[in-house]
Amino acid sequence: MHILLIHQAFAGLDEAGGTRHFEMACYLANQGHQVTIISSPVSYLTGKPRGDKIPWVEKQEVRPGITILRTYTYPALHRSFSHRILSFLSFMISSFFVGIGVKKVDLIWGTSPPLFQGFSAWLLAKIKRVPFVFEVRDLWPAFAIAIGVLKNPILIKASLWLERFLYQHADCVIVNSPGFVEHVRQGGGRQIKLIPNGADPAMFDPQSNGQSTRQHFGLEGKFLVLYAGAFGFSNDLGVVLQAADQLRSDETIRLIFVGDGKEKPTLLAQAKELNLENVVFIPPVPKTEMRSILAAADACIAILKPIDLYKTTYPNKVFDYMAAGRPVVLAIDGVIKQLVETAGAGLAVQPGNSKALACAIRQLSANRELARTMGLAGRSYVERFYNRTQLSNELGLVLEDVRRNYGRKNPGSRR
């Protein structure tokens, strides 16, 4: 089966960002499928282009069975919300025209956010007379409305209409969190399948202490608490800096921020204003280097703003932390809190509460054996229930089933 994936934020192992789709594409290719990905040359995490120029389309044959087409995208992704929308719309248009030229496609897989690329995927599927699978990784625009980023009434109305349209016209809607199922159902989704976020335990070494990384950054002998990922408005990292301020008297604790995003200049300014010598910022690194970064950590932070809708999320980073055998300090309520507590994989604190966050960090620092036990419990839980190979196999079965059912209902479709 030839699968066409439309995904603006797609990242390979040599790039910073989430690699769920690359890992799953590799599995599908190993099973004999062909996967073509139309993506952006502008990093979704950093907002920077891969090269000096942004061509209309750049083709990459990354391995047998996987082709990436990087198509033109307006580059000012992090300049402002309006520029961000322009970036999304530019990719929506370019991905459609590039997708027209991809031949002999059997199924089109669109993913959101951004929501707009889902329309490109649906239209391509309609034209090519193949099934359309819509993946929901984030409840956009609901999240954007809840945090006050999306305010324009016309944009809100248009986005909500498009969201419902895609749910109702998809042959299958895939969600990566059980918390999303009811929202999609209420929006008109018919066939809904849960393929949750997870991780590949083989990418991480829970036995390593990351000594070379510690030495490189001059952090030997410290209790390192890591945040890795996007520095966005939703991530509430100012609260982590407030916790660092409360932990400044403990010379053994260091908080490490690895990543990039629109809020990074603000965070750097806040850390400077508070004179936080116990905080270290590290530029984003490719997934291939996260093994050594996570090995150097003693505990890891996952945090989102205290908004009810965020109770529905299954953040990717939590599964990477657990796969690396590191305890999670979790400042997110809801389904992911239930998972971490069931696994015994860390400490959950009230979102938005810097004092509770600092207290949890102190507790793990004071009891290294507890931290170690929680980390290994999390690793074991991922190995049993959230292993990416197992989840990729489930995805492959879903896609094959969708294609089969579509062919029965539409005898004139491509086989």
Secondary structure by P-SEA (a helix, b strand, c coil): cbbbbbccccccccccccaaaaaaaaaaaaabbbbbbbccccccccccccccccccbbbbcccccbbbbbccccccccccaaaaaaaaaaaaaaaaaaaaacccccbbbbbcccaaaaaaaaaaaaaacbbbbbbbccaaaaaaaaacccccaaaaaaaaaaaaaaaaaccbbbbccccaaaaaaaacccbbbbbccccccccccccccaaaaaaaacccccbbbbbbccccccccaaaaaaaaaaacccccbbbbbcccccaaaaaaaaaaaaccccbbbbcccccccaaaaaaaccbbbbbbcccccccccccaaaaaaaaaccccccccccaaaaaaaaaccccccccccaaaaaaaaaaaaacaaaaaaaaaaaaaaaaccccaaaaaaaaaaaaaaaaaaaaaacccccc
